[in-house]
Amino acid sequence: MWVDYEKTLLFFSMSDSCFYVSSLSLHKKHLLFFVMFFILYFSTCAGTTTTSSISSDARGNMTDHFALLALKSKIQRDPNGALNSWNHSLHHCHWEGITCGHRHKRVVLIDLSSRGLVGTISPYIGNLTFLHYIILHNNSLAGSIPAQIGLLLRLSDLSLYQNSLTGAIPVTLSKCLHLEYLDISENNLVGRFPQELSSLSMLKGLYIHSNNLKGPIFRTIQNFTSLEFLSGSFNSFEGTVPETIGQLKNLSFIAFGSNHLTGMVPPSIYNLSYLTVLSFHYNQLHGSLPTNIASTLPRLSILNLGGNQFSGPLPVSLSNLSSLTRLELRKNRFKGKVSMNLRRLKHLQTLLINHNHLGSGDADDLKFVASLVNCSELTVLDVSSNYFGGVLPKSMVNLSTRIRSLGFDNNMLSGEVPVGMSHLFNLVLLNLCGNQLTGTIPTDIGKLHNLGRLDFSSNRLTGTIPESLGNLSKLSELQLYANLLEGTIPVSLGNCQYINFLIMTQNQLTGTIPKELFEGLTNLVELGLAQNHLEGPLPFEVSKQLSLVGLDISNNKLSGKVQSGLASCVSLLYLYMQGNFFHGPIPSSLSFLKSMQELDLSLNKLSGHIPGYFSKFNLTYLNLSYNDFDGEVPVDGIFANESAVSLMGNAKLCGGIFELHLPRCTRKEATKKKLSLKLKLIISCGCAFIGVAILFSLYWIHHKKKQDLSLTRSYFREPFLKVSYNMLLKATDGFSTSNLLGTGTFGSVFKGMLEPNQMVVAVKVLKLQQQGASRSFLKECEALRNIRHRNLVRIITACSSIDFQGNDFKALLYEFLHGGSLESWLHADNSNEILEVGKLTLLQRVNIALDLACALNYLHHGCENSIVHRDLKPSNVLLDNDMVAHVGDFGLARFLPQSSYPNQSSSAGVKGTIGYAAPEYGLGADASTAGDVYSFGILLLEMMTGKRPTDEAFIEGLNLHTYVKIALPDNVMQIVDPSLLDNINYAVSDTRFHREATSAQRMNYMVSVMEIGMACTMESAQDRMSITDAYIKLQSIKAIILRGR
């Protein structure tokens, strides 16, 4: 029997004399069920009480029971089964997350926090009139906060933070006079804070941060006489800070950072003696700090006024705040010497006074650094972008071993980098750039194995670059430009495989560019070697830099031809090679660099024609001047903009637009050019035909020789591991369910350990009784036998045998990847292992997307015949220990010898998984690379929103594509995966402290990624972005994120 609880108005009288249900749509048979259930329920609650008390208690229990079921009916998704017990078979006091009072058995607490619930909050929550606590935080609840919560007069704690709630804060909450804690932070609430809520005189904690609230800070705030915690950061509050806040004598926590507040901090706030946290960072406040701040705020542990316009000196009394853990005064206008003795601040963890006007250029400006040696808990120290003078203090090497970030950059410091920095073994960031440091780079820097960013640029350092820097295995950025460094580029730097930015421009380096640099560094985004004395050619190994966005090797003594291997660097946006001795023509292979924006090849000895493909690029700057180019200059593309192109110093050029002032091409030259082109085409076609014929013959002979080989031998050219059914049986402990990793349509995957070398493998056992399983086995073998790529799951071998019952047995063995599937990281309900589910940062998600795009680009364009995967989805994406993504499961893969776009019907079988399969597949279209692009786009949107394409919310024409389309660009924060918001402070880079992106920048990053997903999921295959373009755009987004701009 089923009752539509939301269409039935449930109301139970509070009088002892009557009980009734008013129904607008209750069917007779439903009413009969309801009456029968009530009688049964009545009898179970009877106990030994009197008739009157039975009536009252039962009536209240029924109210609660059906109100809870109404709440459940609004939950669209319950991934952890938290509401499974919410049914008629069990008294609601025993339902998960429910606590009842001992006396009346009425619901007093609902705690369904962190259950992954998706849906809305039913207004029938207002019928739970005995509720004291509503704890629903850290879910994905949407919609507005029900006004009916105002009926809960006993409510003392309302916790709804970390959801996706919208709308205004209901005024009716003012009736909850017993409310002590109101936490509605980290939602998408809008409008002004209701002044009526000032009636909540018992309120102790008010948390409204991270919403879209606006208007002035509530003027009647003094009525919150019991308030202890007030958190309103990350909103759009404006106006001045009310003087009346100073009347709240119990306040221990005030935070209104990242708003639009102006004026001064009222003096009365500095007299709140119980304050432990005072934070007004990133507003437009001004004024100075009181000289006696330590005596008026003796309990202060966090003082954050960064990003304002405060001025004046830093009060000496700050050094008396013995409980201080964080002092953040950066990006203000403080000036003068730092005269504080900070020895008493034994609990200080963070000191940020960068970007002020502190210091006077005197030798004793950094005297206070020595006093920090006693601060044993110090982890972050940044005094950069001030006017500090003197010698870089040697005492810095004696700072706390916990310190992770040191910034002394952009001051007026001299002297040498102190020896002994290896003592600070937890350092992640060391920035000394923009000073006047001399001497050499200490070799013991190479012992800082946790270092992620090292910046010594814009100093006067001499000597060679230490080989020991190659030991910095976690280094992501090395900046050494604008020094006087000499010698060769250390080959050992090739060991720093995670480097994104390597800039050694403007030094006195000599020798060649070592090929080992490109062999080891596979994650380079920007490489700068300009303005040195480097010689020799650009190594071919540069072709391995698929992530390279910027390459600057200008103004050296490099020679040879322009490296054709650059064509593999498809992410290149900026290429500067001017001022060298490169010769010969520009290779035609560079036509693959379609994303190029700036190209400078001037001041070389290049010759030949200017490639016509330049006119098809989206170039904004092209400099080919002072070479030996000849022939006709194109007139379209960038060549139509004379201010963006430079061709001077090429005497043999002709044609082009009038503004370039080049001589006109003669008709004879044009005819000669046309004839030569025809001749070249004829010769090329003839050679190509002969070559194809030869290759076909060789292939046919080779195929005939291999016909009699076994299945596994024919599918794997490299030496392969021979395995039997018995070996796999032992390796998987008899295909035990404890080793089961997952199941699919055509097989199950088990974790196994092969003897005798204890190799851990993933064993895919085919379900041969399933129609199409054998074909899937053959398809996967055929697809995997000739392909190798870092982003594809590596197959080890195959087994085609019989089991002990004489049945056919087929299995595939893959490398085992310990990071689990992307599915398990995105969606907790499918996780078979304990993973840090949902904690992928934005940068990690972009990296995973890049890995997938790189894999698909290889399958589509890097193989002899294009391969279509046809089943890209999170469960088929596996991660290794370094969070590198690998595409697996090629059971549906198909070779494409011809077109990559579907244009005709097909009778082929399954082409993917519902939600991820391209819409044209449902109409019988052929498998295509565009279909893979669609799956990739869906997966990209899923990674950003946390929603599967089959989410129950997608009904009546709504799908993941339209869901995102409706929100872009202004409401993207309402649909983004909540876990991205949880770790948004770390979403830019784990190794870049204090290069924080603004909220607007973070939103722009997410919008850019989602726009790629949208372009890949267009309904028409022809309208979709190519996977190559998607890869290039994602690479650009990654570069911008890493740059923090």
HUQUIWO-V477435 format. One record per run of one state. SS is the DSSP state (~ for helix, > for strand, _ for the rest). FROM is the first residue (numbers start at 1). TO is the last residue. If there is no record, write none. Layout:
SS|FROM|TO, SS|FROM|TO
This chain:
_|1|4, ~|5|7, _|8|27, ~|28|44, _|45|50, ~|51|73, _|74|74, >|75|78, _|79|91, ~|92|94, _|95|97, >|98|100, _|101|106, >|107|111, _|112|116, >|117|120, _|121|122, ~|123|127, _|128|132, >|133|135, _|136|139, >|140|142, _|143|143, >|144|144, _|145|146, ~|147|151, _|152|156, >|157|159, _|160|165, >|166|167, _|168|170, ~|171|175, _|176|180, >|181|183, _|184|187, >|188|192, _|193|194, ~|195|199, _|200|204, >|205|207, _|208|211, >|212|216, _|217|220, ~|221|223, _|224|228, >|229|231, _|232|235, >|236|240, _|241|242, ~|243|247, _|248|252, >|253|255, _|256|259, >|260|264, _|265|266, ~|267|271, _|272|276, >|277|279, _|280|283, >|284|287, _|288|292, ~|293|296, _|297|301, >|302|304, _|305|308, >|309|312, _|313|315, ~|316|320, _|321|325, >|326|328, _|329|332, >|333|336, _|337|341, ~|342|344, _|345|349, >|350|352, _|353|356, >|357|358, _|359|367, ~|368|374, _|375|379, >|380|382, _|383|390, >|391|391, _|392|393, ~|394|398, _|399|404, >|405|407, _|408|413, >|414|414, _|415|415, >|416|416, _|417|420, ~|421|423, _|424|428, >|429|431, _|432|437, >|438|438, _|439|442, ~|443|447, _|448|452, >|453|455, _|456|463, >|464|464, _|465|466, ~|467|471, _|472|476, >|477|479, _|480|485, >|486|487, _|488|490, ~|491|495, _|496|500, >|501|503, _|504|507, >|508|509, _|510|511, >|512|512, _|513|514, ~|515|520, _|521|525, >|526|528, _|529|534, >|535|536, _|537|539, ~|540|544, _|545|549, >|550|552, _|553|556, >|557|561, _|562|563, ~|564|568, _|569|573, >|574|576, _|577|580, >|581|584, _|585|587, ~|588|592, _|593|597, >|598|600, _|601|604, >|605|608, _|609|611, ~|612|616, _|617|620, >|621|623, _|624|627, >|628|633, _|634|636, ~|637|640, _|641|644, >|645|646, _|647|651, >|652|655, _|656|657, ~|658|660, _|661|662, >|663|663, _|664|666, ~|667|705, _|706|710, ~|711|715, _|716|724, ~|725|731, _|732|736, ~|737|739, >|740|743, _|744|746, >|747|754, _|755|758, >|759|766, _|767|772, ~|773|784, _|785|791, >|792|792, _|793|794, >|795|802, _|803|807, >|808|815, _|816|820, >|821|821, ~|822|826, _|827|827, ~|828|830, _|831|841, ~|842|862, _|863|865, >|866|868, _|869|873, ~|874|876, >|877|879, _|880|884, >|885|887, _|888|893, >|894|896, _|897|904, >|905|905, _|906|918, ~|919|923, _|924|924, >|925|925, _|926|928, ~|929|945, _|946|959, ~|960|967, _|968|971, ~|972|975, _|976|977, ~|978|982, _|983|983, ~|984|986, _|987|998, ~|999|1016, _|1017|1020, ~|1021|1023, _|1024|1026, ~|1027|1043, _|1044|1045
